[in-house]
Amino acid sequence: MEGLLSNVDWAEIGFASWDTLVMVGLSLAFSVLIGLPIGVLLFLTGKRQLLEQPVAYAVLSFVVNVLRSVPFIILLIVMIPFTVMLIGTSLGVAGAIPPLVAGGAPFFARLVETSLREVDRGIIEATQAMGATVRQIIFGALLPEALPGIIAGITVTAITLVSYAAMSGVIGGGGLGDLAIRFGYQRFQTDVMVITVALLVIFVQVLQMVGDRLVLYFSRK
């Protein structure tokens, strides 16, 4: 066992782990920034909601569904020209961010919509009765009441992005996925593959644990 591990380039694994954390962190931030307003719009323009707009909801829902239905490995390839135009490269950490956001934002938007639908309608009606504007209802009632569900959605999205980030290694996206393919698969270094899988499992466990604690904390408030 020690002989196998002695052949492992730990510095390379350290850099790959850092790249994975950067990819997940940046793509999660952009996914939340883009997905949150889209999720709110999906909720508000839905049937029997504050800004009911069947056409707007249908169009927005269609776009979200299309992006969610495309397998991420295909999305990675399809977005290469757009990524090169936007970033200047489709390789490395920077090249992986756009497809990660394109895959994560619509996924998170649906989770936000679902969380908002679980808010007690009586709370919305009460704020309306007090003369609150749509903006006040969103920021004063809907989002605070749905916060535990939204945090749970962020946790699920982060874990999904970990697997997406690993998958981006197929096109040279960097991180642990790229390391696993170059060394674990192409060079038949089983020890690198095992360590990569173990690190990904640890990342997911830590994310889930932190997310669960945050959900519990804000649920008590």
C-alpha positions as CSV (number, residue, x, y, z in Angstrom):
1,M,0.0,0.0,0.0
2,E,2.8,2.4,0.9
3,G,4.6,1.5,-2.3
4,L,1.5,2.4,-4.3
5,L,1.0,5.7,-2.5
6,S,4.6,6.7,-2.9
7,N,4.1,7.0,-6.6
8,V,1.3,9.5,-6.2
9,D,2.1,13.1,-7.0
10,W,0.5,14.8,-4.0
11,A,1.3,18.3,-5.2
12,E,-0.6,17.5,-8.4
13,I,-3.5,16.2,-6.3
14,G,-3.4,19.3,-4.2
15,F,-3.5,21.7,-7.2
16,A,-6.3,19.6,-8.7
17,S,-8.3,19.7,-5.5
18,W,-7.9,23.5,-5.3
19,D,-9.0,23.8,-9.0
20,T,-12.1,21.8,-8.2
21,L,-13.0,24.0,-5.2
22,V,-12.5,27.1,-7.3
23,M,-14.7,25.7,-10.1
24,V,-17.5,24.7,-7.7
25,G,-17.3,27.9,-5.7
26,L,-17.4,30.3,-8.7
27,S,-20.0,28.3,-10.7
28,L,-22.1,28.0,-7.5
29,A,-22.0,31.8,-6.9
30,F,-23.0,32.6,-10.5
31,S,-25.6,29.8,-10.5
32,V,-27.2,31.4,-7.4
33,L,-27.0,34.9,-8.7
34,I,-28.7,33.9,-12.0
35,G,-30.9,31.1,-10.8
36,L,-32.5,32.9,-7.8
37,P,-34.2,35.7,-9.8
38,I,-35.2,33.2,-12.5
39,G,-36.8,31.0,-9.8
40,V,-38.6,34.0,-8.3
41,L,-39.9,35.0,-11.7
42,L,-41.0,31.4,-12.4
43,F,-43.0,31.5,-9.2
44,L,-44.4,35.0,-9.6
45,T,-45.6,34.4,-13.2
46,G,-47.1,31.0,-12.5
47,K,-50.8,30.2,-12.3
48,R,-52.7,32.1,-9.5
49,Q,-49.6,34.0,-8.4
50,L,-48.9,37.7,-7.9
51,L,-47.8,38.5,-11.5
52,E,-49.6,35.7,-13.3
53,Q,-48.3,35.7,-17.0
54,P,-49.0,32.4,-18.7
55,V,-46.9,33.3,-21.8
56,A,-43.9,34.6,-19.9
57,Y,-44.0,31.6,-17.6
58,A,-44.3,29.1,-20.5
59,V,-41.3,30.7,-22.3
60,L,-39.1,30.9,-19.2
61,S,-40.1,27.4,-18.1
62,F,-39.2,26.1,-21.6
63,V,-35.7,27.6,-21.6
64,V,-35.1,26.2,-18.1
65,N,-36.4,22.8,-19.1
66,V,-34.2,22.7,-22.2
67,L,-31.0,23.5,-20.3
68,R,-31.9,21.0,-17.6
69,S,-32.7,18.2,-20.1
70,V,-29.4,18.3,-21.9
71,P,-26.9,15.8,-20.4
72,F,-24.0,17.8,-18.9
73,I,-21.3,16.0,-20.9
74,I,-23.1,17.1,-24.1
75,L,-23.6,20.6,-22.8
76,L,-19.8,20.8,-22.2
77,I,-19.2,20.0,-25.9
78,V,-22.0,22.1,-27.3
79,M,-20.9,25.2,-25.4
80,I,-17.2,25.1,-26.5
81,P,-17.6,27.8,-29.2
82,F,-19.5,30.1,-26.8
83,T,-17.0,29.5,-24.0
84,V,-14.1,30.3,-26.3
85,M,-15.9,33.5,-27.4
86,L,-16.7,34.5,-23.9
87,I,-13.5,33.4,-22.0
88,G,-11.0,32.9,-24.7
89,T,-10.5,29.3,-24.0
90,S,-12.5,26.1,-23.3
91,L,-9.7,24.5,-21.3
92,G,-8.8,24.7,-17.6
93,V,-10.8,26.2,-14.7
94,A,-11.9,29.3,-16.6
95,G,-13.1,27.3,-19.6
96,A,-15.2,25.0,-17.3
97,I,-17.1,27.9,-15.6
98,P,-19.6,28.8,-18.3
99,P,-21.0,25.3,-18.9
100,L,-21.1,24.7,-15.2
101,V,-23.2,27.8,-14.7
102,A,-25.4,26.9,-17.7
103,G,-26.0,23.5,-16.0
104,G,-26.3,24.8,-12.5
105,A,-28.4,28.0,-12.8
106,P,-31.6,26.4,-14.3
107,F,-31.3,23.5,-11.9
108,F,-31.2,25.9,-8.9
109,A,-34.0,28.0,-10.4
110,R,-36.4,25.1,-10.3
111,L,-35.4,24.4,-6.7
112,V,-36.1,28.0,-5.8
113,E,-39.5,27.9,-7.5
114,T,-40.4,24.7,-5.5
115,S,-39.3,26.3,-2.2
116,L,-41.4,29.4,-2.9
117,R,-44.4,27.3,-3.7
118,E,-44.1,25.7,-0.2
119,V,-44.6,29.1,1.5
120,D,-48.0,29.3,3.2
121,R,-50.3,31.3,0.9
122,G,-51.9,32.8,4.0
123,I,-48.6,34.8,4.6
124,I,-48.8,36.2,1.1
125,E,-52.4,37.1,1.5
126,A,-51.7,38.8,4.9
127,T,-49.0,41.0,3.5
128,Q,-51.2,41.9,0.5
129,A,-54.0,42.8,3.0
130,M,-51.5,45.2,4.7
131,G,-50.9,47.0,1.4
132,A,-47.5,45.6,0.7
133,T,-46.0,46.0,-2.8
134,V,-44.8,43.0,-4.8
135,R,-41.2,44.0,-4.0
136,Q,-42.0,44.1,-0.3
137,I,-43.8,40.7,-0.5
138,I,-40.8,39.1,-2.2
139,F,-38.1,40.5,0.2
140,G,-40.2,40.7,3.3
141,A,-42.3,37.5,3.2
142,L,-41.5,35.1,0.4
143,L,-37.7,34.9,0.5
144,P,-37.4,34.9,4.3
145,E,-40.0,32.2,4.7
146,A,-38.5,30.1,1.9
147,L,-34.9,30.6,3.2
148,P,-34.4,27.1,4.6
149,G,-35.6,25.5,1.4
150,I,-33.4,27.8,-0.7
151,I,-30.3,26.9,1.4
152,A,-31.2,23.3,0.9
153,G,-31.4,24.0,-2.8
154,I,-28.0,25.7,-2.8
155,T,-26.6,22.6,-1.0
156,V,-28.0,20.2,-3.6
157,T,-26.8,22.5,-6.4
158,A,-23.3,22.6,-4.9
159,I,-23.1,18.8,-4.7
160,T,-24.4,18.5,-8.3
161,L,-21.7,21.0,-9.4
162,V,-19.0,18.8,-7.8
163,S,-20.0,16.0,-10.1
164,Y,-20.3,18.3,-13.1
165,A,-16.8,19.8,-12.3
166,A,-15.4,16.3,-12.2
167,M,-17.1,15.5,-15.5
168,S,-15.5,18.6,-17.1
169,G,-12.2,16.8,-17.0
170,V,-13.3,15.0,-20.1
171,I,-12.6,18.1,-22.2
172,G,-9.6,19.3,-20.2
173,G,-11.6,21.3,-17.7
174,G,-9.0,20.9,-14.9
175,G,-9.5,19.7,-11.3
176,L,-9.9,16.2,-9.9
177,G,-11.8,15.0,-12.9
178,D,-9.1,15.9,-15.3
179,L,-6.5,14.4,-13.0
180,A,-8.5,11.1,-12.8
181,I,-8.7,10.9,-16.5
182,R,-5.1,11.7,-17.4
183,F,-3.5,9.7,-14.7
184,G,-6.1,7.2,-13.3
185,Y,-7.6,6.2,-16.6
186,Q,-5.1,6.9,-19.4
187,R,-2.0,5.9,-17.4
188,F,-3.7,3.1,-15.5
189,Q,-2.7,4.6,-12.1
190,T,-5.4,3.1,-9.9
191,D,-4.1,4.8,-6.8
192,V,-4.7,8.2,-8.3
193,M,-8.3,7.2,-9.3
194,V,-9.0,5.9,-5.8
195,I,-7.7,9.1,-4.1
196,T,-9.7,11.2,-6.5
197,V,-12.9,9.4,-5.8
198,A,-12.2,9.6,-2.0
199,L,-11.6,13.4,-2.2
200,L,-14.8,13.9,-4.2
201,V,-16.7,11.9,-1.6
202,I,-15.2,14.0,1.2
203,F,-16.2,17.2,-0.6
204,V,-19.8,16.1,-1.0
205,Q,-20.0,15.0,2.7
206,V,-18.7,18.3,3.9
207,L,-21.0,20.3,1.7
208,Q,-24.0,18.2,2.8
209,M,-23.1,18.5,6.5
210,V,-22.6,22.3,6.3
211,G,-25.9,22.7,4.3
212,D,-27.9,20.6,6.8
213,R,-26.6,22.7,9.7
214,L,-27.5,25.9,8.0
215,V,-30.9,24.7,7.1
216,L,-31.5,23.6,10.7
217,Y,-30.2,27.0,12.0
218,F,-32.4,29.1,9.8
219,S,-35.4,26.8,10.4
220,R,-35.3,27.7,14.1
221,K,-35.5,31.4,13.5
